[in-house]
Amino acid sequence: MSEKKLKPIDLKNLEPEEKVKYEIAEELGLLDKVMAEGWRSLSSKETGRIGGLITKRKRKS
């Protein structure tokens, strides 16, 4: 498995869809983990939870 360099994420300059994903990760207490280890570090349960909440928010707007 090759080690990829994690690009620093600028939370202020994100696409709207990406912004929602990071906001939800923060609400679930997963943002620190994502920032440190990347999205791949999340379990399928955590990822599914984020996806479900993104879908729920899209339906509301």
PyRosetta script that sets phi, psi and omega in degrees:
from pyrosetta import init, pose_from_sequence

init()
pose = pose_from_sequence("MSEKKLKPIDLKNLEPEEKVKYEIAEELGLLDKVMAEGWRSLSSKETGRIGGLITKRKRKS")
pose.set_psi(1, 123.8)
pose.set_omega(1, -178.1)
pose.set_phi(2, -83.4)
pose.set_psi(2, 142.8)
pose.set_omega(2, 179.1)
pose.set_phi(3, -85.7)
pose.set_psi(3, 121.4)
pose.set_omega(3, 176.3)
pose.set_phi(4, -94.8)
pose.set_psi(4, 141.8)
pose.set_omega(4, 174.2)
pose.set_phi(5, -75.3)
pose.set_psi(5, 128.7)
pose.set_omega(5, 177.5)
pose.set_phi(6, -78.7)
pose.set_psi(6, 126.3)
pose.set_omega(6, 177.6)
pose.set_phi(7, -76.1)
pose.set_psi(7, 138.2)
pose.set_omega(7, 175.8)
pose.set_phi(8, -63.5)
pose.set_psi(8, 137.0)
pose.set_omega(8, -177.5)
pose.set_phi(9, -98.4)
pose.set_psi(9, 127.2)
pose.set_omega(9, 175.5)
pose.set_phi(10, -95.7)
pose.set_psi(10, 101.1)
pose.set_omega(10, -175.2)
pose.set_phi(11, -65.9)
pose.set_psi(11, -13.6)
pose.set_omega(11, -178.7)
pose.set_phi(12, -89.2)
pose.set_psi(12, -19.2)
pose.set_omega(12, -177.9)
pose.set_phi(13, -119.6)
pose.set_psi(13, 65.5)
pose.set_omega(13, 179.8)
pose.set_phi(14, -115.8)
pose.set_psi(14, 154.7)
pose.set_omega(14, 171.6)
pose.set_phi(15, -65.0)
pose.set_psi(15, 152.3)
pose.set_omega(15, -178.7)
pose.set_phi(16, -53.3)
pose.set_psi(16, -41.7)
pose.set_omega(16, -179.6)
pose.set_phi(17, -65.9)
pose.set_psi(17, -40.7)
pose.set_omega(17, 178.4)
pose.set_phi(18, -65.4)
pose.set_psi(18, -39.0)
pose.set_omega(18, -179.1)
pose.set_phi(19, -59.7)
pose.set_psi(19, -43.3)
pose.set_omega(19, 179.5)
pose.set_phi(20, -61.6)
pose.set_psi(20, -42.4)
pose.set_omega(20, -179.1)
pose.set_phi(21, -60.7)
pose.set_psi(21, -45.0)
pose.set_omega(21, 179.2)
pose.set_phi(22, -68.4)
pose.set_psi(22, -37.2)
pose.set_omega(22, 178.5)
pose.set_phi(23, -62.2)
pose.set_psi(23, -43.9)
pose.set_omega(23, -179.9)
pose.set_phi(24, -66.1)
pose.set_psi(24, -42.1)
pose.set_omega(24, 177.8)
pose.set_phi(25, -58.6)
pose.set_psi(25, -39.8)
pose.set_omega(25, 178.5)
pose.set_phi(26, -65.2)
pose.set_psi(26, -43.9)
pose.set_omega(26, 179.9)
pose.set_phi(27, -61.2)
pose.set_psi(27, -33.9)
pose.set_omega(27, -179.0)
pose.set_phi(28, -86.3)
pose.set_psi(28, -0.4)
pose.set_omega(28, 179.7)
pose.set_phi(29, 77.5)
pose.set_psi(29, 23.0)
pose.set_omega(29, -176.8)
pose.set_phi(30, -107.5)
pose.set_psi(30, -4.2)
pose.set_omega(30, -174.4)
pose.set_phi(31, -61.7)
pose.set_psi(31, -42.4)
pose.set_omega(31, -179.8)
pose.set_phi(32, -60.4)
pose.set_psi(32, -41.6)
pose.set_omega(32, 179.4)
pose.set_phi(33, -64.2)
pose.set_psi(33, -43.9)
pose.set_omega(33, 179.4)
pose.set_phi(34, -63.5)
pose.set_psi(34, -44.0)
pose.set_omega(34, -178.6)
pose.set_phi(35, -65.7)
pose.set_psi(35, -35.4)
pose.set_omega(35, -177.4)
pose.set_phi(36, -81.4)
pose.set_psi(36, -40.8)
pose.set_omega(36, -170.5)
pose.set_phi(37, -121.4)
pose.set_psi(37, -5.9)
pose.set_omega(37, 179.8)
pose.set_phi(38, 89.7)
pose.set_psi(38, 169.1)
pose.set_omega(38, -177.7)
pose.set_phi(39, -64.6)
pose.set_psi(39, -29.4)
pose.set_omega(39, -178.7)
pose.set_phi(40, -65.3)
pose.set_psi(40, -17.0)
pose.set_omega(40, -178.8)
pose.set_phi(41, -76.8)
pose.set_psi(41, -12.6)
pose.set_omega(41, -178.8)
pose.set_phi(42, -78.8)
pose.set_psi(42, 148.5)
pose.set_omega(42, 176.2)
pose.set_phi(43, -76.0)
pose.set_psi(43, 165.6)
pose.set_omega(43, 178.5)
pose.set_phi(44, -64.0)
pose.set_psi(44, -32.2)
pose.set_omega(44, 178.0)
pose.set_phi(45, -64.4)
pose.set_psi(45, -45.3)
pose.set_omega(45, 179.6)
pose.set_phi(46, -65.1)
pose.set_psi(46, -43.1)
pose.set_omega(46, -179.8)
pose.set_phi(47, -63.5)
pose.set_psi(47, -42.4)
pose.set_omega(47, 179.0)
pose.set_phi(48, -63.3)
pose.set_psi(48, -37.4)
pose.set_omega(48, 179.2)
pose.set_phi(49, -64.6)
pose.set_psi(49, -43.2)
pose.set_omega(49, 177.5)
pose.set_phi(50, -62.9)
pose.set_psi(50, -46.6)
pose.set_omega(50, 179.4)
pose.set_phi(51, -59.9)
pose.set_psi(51, -41.6)
pose.set_omega(51, 179.0)
pose.set_phi(52, -63.2)
pose.set_psi(52, -41.4)
pose.set_omega(52, -179.6)
pose.set_phi(53, -70.9)
pose.set_psi(53, -33.8)
pose.set_omega(53, 176.1)
pose.set_phi(54, -62.9)
pose.set_psi(54, -46.6)
pose.set_omega(54, 179.4)
pose.set_phi(55, -59.9)
pose.set_psi(55, -43.5)
pose.set_omega(55, 179.6)
pose.set_phi(56, -60.4)
pose.set_psi(56, -43.3)
pose.set_omega(56, -180.0)
pose.set_phi(57, -68.0)
pose.set_psi(57, -37.0)
pose.set_omega(57, 178.8)
pose.set_phi(58, -62.9)
pose.set_psi(58, -38.4)
pose.set_omega(58, 179.8)
pose.set_phi(59, -65.7)
pose.set_psi(59, -35.6)
pose.set_omega(59, -179.3)
pose.set_phi(60, -66.4)
pose.set_psi(60, -38.2)
pose.set_omega(60, -174.5)
pose.set_phi(61, -85.5)
pose.dump_pdb("model.pdb")
